[in-house]
Amino acid sequence: MEIEFKEKVILITGGSRGIGRAIAKKFADSGGIVIINFNTNKEEAEITLDELNGSGHNAVKCDITDPVQVEKMVERVIHEYGRIDILVNNAGIYEEIDMDKTEYEEWMEHWERTVSINLIGPANLTFKVVEAMKTSGGGKIINITSRGAFRGEPDAPAYGASKAGLNSFSQSMAKALAPYNIYFYAVAPGYVETDMTTEILNSERGDAIRAQSPLNRVALPEEVAHTTLLLASGGTEFMTGTIVDINGASYLRS
């Protein structure tokens, strides 16, 4: 099956590197017009743009934890491109914390920062994009969540909770917005070989993490991207509300 997104407008948060970069490249390879959102790393965003096939792509700076910036970014994209056909909420952070060595103030800041980036930011961006999608006749929204939403993350509880919330948000929106032809999906990877995980995977914990999967490795960004494109393609509308695991059988649920 050939997947095409000719002239479709795709907005990808955290698109400057890692999973976001892989998703952006696959959409561009399939004919899409890609807008990658970045917050601080303009240099990496420009590298991603240079690697995209086709034309019309752009990079937009926006801190997704700032509701005003979110609104302005959506307005800018709509003004320049007329619509947003697909939104991929990919931006996120993973931070570990040791409760036995953490002060209360640090604990609060850790939770606020994690939930703001991983859950509240995507919720606010979704709200503004949905407004535009209702006008244009529909669209698809894919949220990148995590295996950690299901299995518990003792070293990163805010991360696990925020991704569980993003799963629930995806399913709630799938029910709420189906009448508008707006479809929601969640993609839940385990560890992925990216800049964000390099330090952990290269540490003494790396072999044990890879051994969690019977494939004895972690996912590649391109594997997450491939699933994302599949969900964004035509013919998957009746899968709305689905959460797709990409964890190499490292965590199985039913």
URWOPE-V144550 format. One record per residue. N is the residue number from 1. PSI is psi in whole degrees, 0 to 359 (NA if undefined). NEAR is the number of other ideal C-beta (glycine too) atoms within 12 Angstrom. D_LAST is the distance of its C-alpha to the last C-alpha in Angstrom with 1 decimal. Layout:
N|PSI|NEAR|D_LAST, N|PSI|NEAR|D_LAST
//
This chain:
1|126|11|27.9, 2|127|13|30.1, 3|124|24|28.8, 4|144|20|31.7, 5|39|32|32.3, 6|122|20|36.0, 7|9|20|37.6, 8|141|33|34.3, 9|121|36|34.6, 10|125|49|31.7, 11|126|53|31.7, 12|118|55|29.7, 13|151|48|29.8, 14|40|44|30.2, 15|7|49|31.3, 16|342|41|34.0, 17|176|35|32.1, 18|224|38|28.9, 19|318|46|25.9, 20|319|43|28.0, 21|317|39|30.8, 22|319|40|28.7, 23|315|51|27.3, 24|316|49|30.9, 25|320|35|32.3, 26|321|39|29.9, 27|317|47|30.6, 28|320|36|34.3, 29|335|26|34.2, 30|13|32|32.8, 31|1|26|35.7, 32|159|39|34.4, 33|116|32|36.5, 34|128|49|34.8, 35|116|43|35.6, 36|131|47|34.3, 37|138|44|34.4, 38|162|36|35.5, 39|301|30|36.8, 40|333|16|39.0, 41|74|23|38.8, 42|323|19|41.1, 43|314|14|42.0, 44|324|25|38.5, 45|319|33|38.0, 46|326|21|41.2, 47|317|20|40.1, 48|314|35|37.0, 49|317|30|39.2, 50|335|18|41.5, 51|357|24|38.7, 52|129|34|37.6, 53|156|20|38.9, 54|193|25|40.6, 55|170|13|42.4, 56|359|23|42.1, 57|161|33|39.5, 58|163|31|40.1, 59|135|36|39.0, 60|126|36|39.1, 61|130|25|39.4, 62|131|37|37.5, 63|108|25|36.1, 64|352|42|33.0, 65|352|27|33.4, 66|108|19|36.7, 67|327|20|36.4, 68|315|15|39.9, 69|322|24|39.2, 70|313|36|36.0, 71|317|21|38.0, 72|323|21|40.8, 73|314|38|38.5, 74|317|36|37.0, 75|320|20|40.6, 76|314|23|41.8, 77|317|39|39.3, 78|320|25|39.9, 79|319|15|43.6, 80|329|19|43.6, 81|347|27|41.1, 82|339|16|41.1, 83|170|28|37.3, 84|117|44|33.9, 85|325|38|31.6, 86|133|45|28.6, 87|130|51|27.7, 88|110|51|25.5, 89|93|47|25.0, 90|333|49|24.8, 91|136|43|27.3, 92|166|44|26.0, 93|152|31|27.0, 94|117|36|25.5, 95|132|28|27.8, 96|153|25|27.5, 97|141|26|29.4, 98|109|15|30.6, 99|329|17|31.0, 100|343|9|33.7, 101|15|10|35.8, 102|132|19|35.3, 103|158|13|37.7, 104|317|10|36.6, 105|319|10|38.0, 106|321|17|36.1, 107|313|20|32.9, 108|316|15|33.5, 109|320|17|34.4, 110|313|30|31.3, 111|315|29|29.1, 112|317|20|31.2, 113|314|25|31.4, 114|312|34|27.7, 115|325|30|26.6, 116|317|27|29.5, 117|317|34|28.6, 118|339|43|24.8, 119|306|38|24.4, 120|318|28|27.8, 121|308|38|29.3, 122|324|43|26.6, 123|316|32|26.8, 124|318|30|30.5, 125|319|43|30.6, 126|316|38|28.2, 127|313|26|30.5, 128|322|32|33.5, 129|322|47|32.0, 130|321|30|30.7, 131|316|24|34.3, 132|320|34|35.4, 133|325|32|32.7, 134|322|20|33.7, 135|323|19|37.2, 136|353|24|36.4, 137|5|13|34.2, 138|184|27|30.7, 139|186|36|28.6, 140|141|47|25.3, 141|124|48|23.9, 142|123|49|21.4, 143|128|51|20.4, 144|111|47|19.7, 145|230|44|17.5, 146|152|46|15.9, 147|329|40|13.3, 148|342|35|15.4, 149|337|38|14.1, 150|323|26|11.0, 151|350|22|12.5, 152|141|17|16.0, 153|86|27|19.2, 154|331|16|22.0, 155|350|21|24.5, 156|63|30|23.7, 157|325|26|22.5, 158|323|36|23.9, 159|309|35|22.1, 160|317|34|18.6, 161|319|26|19.6, 162|323|40|21.2, 163|326|41|18.3, 164|320|30|15.9, 165|322|31|18.8, 166|324|43|19.0, 167|310|37|15.4, 168|319|24|16.4, 169|317|36|19.7, 170|316|41|18.5, 171|324|27|16.6, 172|316|20|19.7, 173|328|35|22.0, 174|320|34|20.2, 175|317|17|21.1, 176|326|21|24.5, 177|2|29|25.8, 178|321|20|24.8, 179|343|13|28.2, 180|10|25|29.8, 181|36|22|28.0, 182|123|36|26.3, 183|141|38|22.7, 184|142|46|20.3, 185|153|40|17.6, 186|138|43|16.0, 187|123|44|15.8, 188|89|37|14.3, 189|160|46|16.1, 190|215|37|16.4, 191|139|38|20.1, 192|143|42|22.3, 193|88|27|25.8, 194|176|33|27.9, 195|327|22|30.9, 196|334|30|28.8, 197|358|28|27.2, 198|313|16|30.3, 199|317|15|31.7, 200|315|25|28.6, 201|335|24|27.9, 202|356|15|31.6, 203|182|14|31.8, 204|347|10|31.4, 205|346|18|27.7, 206|312|20|27.2, 207|320|16|26.8, 208|323|16|24.2, 209|314|27|22.1, 210|325|24|22.4, 211|350|16|21.6, 212|334|25|18.1, 213|139|26|17.2, 214|346|13|18.2, 215|351|18|20.2, 216|42|15|22.2, 217|175|23|22.6, 218|173|34|21.3, 219|155|37|20.8, 220|148|24|24.0, 221|325|35|24.7, 222|332|24|25.4, 223|321|31|21.8, 224|319|41|20.6, 225|319|40|23.6, 226|316|28|22.9, 227|321|36|19.5, 228|314|46|21.3, 229|322|40|24.0, 230|314|29|21.9, 231|326|38|20.3, 232|346|42|23.8, 233|167|31|25.3, 234|149|24|26.4, 235|357|15|24.2, 236|13|25|20.9, 237|324|22|22.0, 238|359|13|19.6, 239|4|26|16.7, 240|138|31|18.0, 241|357|28|15.6, 242|143|26|13.0, 243|118|34|11.6, 244|123|30|11.9, 245|135|30|11.1, 246|75|35|14.3, 247|15|34|14.1, 248|33|27|15.0, 249|24|17|12.1, 250|337|30|13.5, 251|117|25|10.4, 252|138|15|7.0, 253|158|15|3.8, 254|NA|5|0.0
//
